[in-house]
C-alpha cells in the first residue's frame, strides 16, 4: 500500500504521483522532494480518486499502465468529475497510439521509463505554472 504524504508546506507545490510500481513511485517521489516539491504517492487510480476530496495537487504524474484503472481511464474519470489538473504521463510501453490519445486528451507530456530526470522536472515545472489548473477546493 502506498504511503500518503499529504502534509505540505504552504509555499511548496503538491505533486501527486500514481504508479503501481513501488520502486518507480519511490524514486519519483524522492526526485521531486529533492527539488522542493511536496509529494503525495498513490499505488492505484482508485486510491488517488479517494484522496481528491482532501488534497488539490498542482500536477499529477501518472503511470499509463496499471491494473484496476489505467492512466487514461483515470484522466478521463477526473475530467468527467470536473477536476482539471495538469497531467504528465510516464510509461514503460510507449506507443504512437497511446501518445496520441494522451496528448489529445490534454496530457502535457509523455515520458518513457526510464525517463530523463531533468526532462521530467521541466515538464512538471511547466505544469505547476499551467493556467488551466482549477483547484479542487474552489
C-alpha positions in Angstrom: 0.0 0.0 0.0 1.3 3.5 -0.8 2.3 6.0 1.8 0.4 9.2 1.7 2.3 12.4 2.2 -0.5 14.9 2.1 1.1 17.3 4.6 2.6 20.2 2.7 4.4 23.4 3.3 2.3 26.3 2.2 4.7 27.6 -0.4 5.6 24.2 -1.9 3.5 22.9 -4.8 1.9 19.5 -4.3 2.7 16.9 -6.9 0.6 13.6 -6.8 2.3 10.5 -8.2 0.3 7.5 -9.2 2.2 4.3 -10.2 1.6 0.6 -9.3 5.4 0.0 -9.3 6.6 0.8 -5.8 10.3 1.4 -6.9 9.2 4.0 -9.5 6.8 5.6 -7.0 9.6 5.9 -4.5 12.2 7.2 -7.0 9.9 9.8 -8.5 8.8 11.0 -5.0 12.5 11.2 -3.9 13.4 13.2 -7.0 10.5 15.6 -6.6 11.3 16.2 -2.9 14.9 16.8 -3.7 14.0 19.9 -5.7 11.5 21.2 -3.1 8.1 19.8 -4.1 5.6 18.3 -1.7 4.6 14.9 -2.8 1.6 12.5 -2.3 2.0 9.0 -3.6 -0.6 6.5 -4.6 -0.4 2.9 -5.9 -3.6 3.0 -7.9 -6.1 5.2 -9.7 -8.9 4.4 -7.3 -6.6 5.2 -4.3 -5.9 8.6 -5.9 -9.6 9.3 -6.6 -10.3 8.6 -2.9 -7.9 11.4 -2.0 -9.0 14.3 -4.2 -11.7 15.5 -1.8 -9.0 16.4 0.7 -6.0 17.4 -1.5 -5.5 19.6 -4.5 -2.4 18.7 -6.4 -0.8 21.2 -8.7 0.2 18.4 -11.1 -0.4 14.7 -11.5 2.4 12.3 -12.6 0.6 9.3 -13.8 1.6 5.8 -15.0 -0.3 4.8 -18.1 -0.4 1.0 -17.5 -1.8 0.0 -14.1 -4.3 -2.7 -13.0 -7.8 -1.8 -12.0 -7.7 1.6 -13.8 -5.1 2.7 -16.3 -3.8 6.2 -16.5 -6.0 7.2 -19.5 -9.1 5.9 -17.6 -8.1 7.9 -14.5 -7.6 11.0 -16.5 -11.0 10.6 -18.2 -12.6 10.0 -14.8 -11.1 13.2 -13.4 -12.3 15.2 -16.4 -15.8 13.7 -16.1 -15.9 14.7 -12.4 -14.9 18.2 -13.3 -11.4 18.1 -11.9 -8.8 19.8 -14.1 -5.1 19.5 -13.2 -2.1 19.2 -15.4 -1.1 15.6 -16.1 2.3 14.2 -17.1 2.3 10.5 -18.1 5.1 8.0 -17.5 5.0 4.6 -19.1 7.1 1.6 -19.7 5.4 0.8 -23.1 5.2 3.9 -25.2 3.3 3.7 -28.4 2.3 6.3 -31.0 -1.3 5.4 -30.4 -1.1 5.9 -26.6 0.9 9.1 -27.0 -1.6 10.5 -29.5 -4.6 9.6 -27.2 -2.8 11.1 -24.2 -1.9 14.4 -26.0 -5.4 14.7 -27.5 -6.9 14.3 -24.0 -4.8 17.2 -22.7 -1.8 15.4 -21.2 1.2 17.9 -21.1 3.8 15.3 -21.9 4.5 11.5 -22.0 7.8 10.1 -20.8 9.1 6.6 -21.5 10.6 4.8 -18.4 13.4 5.1 -17.6 13.0 8.8 -18.2 15.5 11.6 -18.0 15.1 13.3 -14.6 15.7 16.8 -16.0 13.1 16.5 -18.7 10.5 15.2 -16.2 11.3 18.0 -13.8 11.0 20.6 -16.6 7.6 19.2 -17.6 6.4 19.3 -14.0 7.7 22.8 -13.7 5.6 23.9 -16.7 2.6 22.0 -15.2 2.8 23.8 -11.9 2.7 27.1 -13.9 -0.2 25.9 -16.1 -3.1 28.3 -16.1 -5.7 25.6 -16.8 -5.4 24.2 -13.3 -8.6 24.6 -11.3 -8.0 23.9 -7.6 -10.4 21.3 -6.3 -11.3 23.5 -3.3 -12.9 26.2 -5.4 
